[in-house]
């Protein structure tokens, strides 16, 4: 396997947090490599550091030590604006609690990443395309009739599908999902996982964090995180 | 574009925002009303003083007055920048109505009504002789009698509604006016004789200058008669002041400087004359400096008001700060979401600054509208309060104002609106900065370390 097959490589990641007077070491030297088109599940108990790892992989946080390389480029070398661009274009996040903006409609939530990356003039130049792409995604996710609803008018599963639509809006190379079914019943959760499987079959690289082994089984590879270290990769 | 959309949606959907808008609106309303009324009162007061004095005064505070004024008046009249010149006599007198034993102290001003109306707004303050100022000192009931023009509050007493009970013609009342004539050296002219100059004058008109002190204590007499009363007539006549009005295109400062220069030259020419020493006490002042003692008090009041309302502004900043702190605390999740899709810190600050700008703009708009509406009806409201509850904001027997000023000035409004918006931006700055610099993971996934 050549080095270029890996979209993401994490080497020797360390991360600790201060909780009062004590320092909590969350990651203690994590190495992880994700190939293009792979569907990786990171499993671990609550507090094992899996969400922290996901945030570092998506440049929402920085490691104390170690390197994250995305398509061969070290994220530590990126400037603030480059990291913003990276989060906007290269990765899409799906969170456990959906994290949609209640003030925006479903459609607006989906095309928000395009709007956020453009000036007012730039937005007016591409808004038709953006709206059309957002509608297309909503059709794919079975939400086309909900386009003008507000997030609080939707069920949990529907909200998570809107979050997936938003994450896919800019056609990111990497989809990062943090407990995407953690707040859903099993039937709805299964629906979300089916969406992930379809996306993966279409070539989407996905890294998903979960504490549920059964959900992790749906991924192509399972990485187990115990006490801040990867102990197993199946 | 999302910043505009989100700022507008935050404004509409967050109820707490209404409190911020209301706080701004209330502050703007108060400031607009008070500043409009205060600015109106001050500018009205200044205008009345300007009308009373003219543009410039060459005069002395000494009751002795100064000599050679006629020659100087001629010099002034020959210049091309002066429109009107009026020499006046100013002194104090005791006045009592004929048949009454009660006398009281007043100020007297001797003037030529036509010349004085050309240099000041005197003619416009008259009631019966407004259209014929030359006859200001001719009583309508007998034009041969020596007339006097009384300050309106000496002539009429306001009724229960604080209005003057104007009569069709002036009442036939005679007044004894007694003066202490002074020599050119400042001694009593009739010392040793135990007498003062006394003459009877008849009420011919009244003057309503709108200046409380003037209207309640000044009696106007014909120049020559006042000069005689004060002992200023004689081989070398004296006057106390020369009031001057510049032509419309002449700036006050430039005009005053020209007059001062002419006066210096005149004084040097008169250096060897007998009563030249009296010229040393003469000053050349613009109308504002001449009435400084009265205007300064009003301006001081206005400054104090402005300072007080600066504190109101600071309170607004604090209210907006608290409201924004609460709003942004509730919106920490949104900030995390926006950062997760690549929104920068600067964009977050812009978003909340835009939100603050909208709060300021809307609050100012509401406050301005309410202020405008209130000012439009302020005199009706005051009349209603007076009729129903006998309450008057300014007792007209004390304050010489007619209606409460309610003309909003564009410049003042612009300053108020800009200040309100800046106050909102200042109030939102710290919470916005805190929001922008917060870590997204702290707001998105706190429990998932």
Interface residues (C-beta under 8 A of the other chain):
Chain A: X17 X24 X26 X46 X47 X49 X51 X52 X55 X58 X60 X61 X80 X81 X84 X85 X86 X87 X88 X89 X93 X95 X96 X99 X100 X101 X102 X103 X104 X108 X112 X113 X115 X116 X117 X118 X119 X120 X123 X124 X166 X178 X179
Chain B: X1 X2 X4 X5 X6 X9 X10 X13 X333 X334 X336 X337 X338 X339 X340 X341 X342 X343 X344 X345 X347 X439 X440 X441 X444 X445 X448 X449
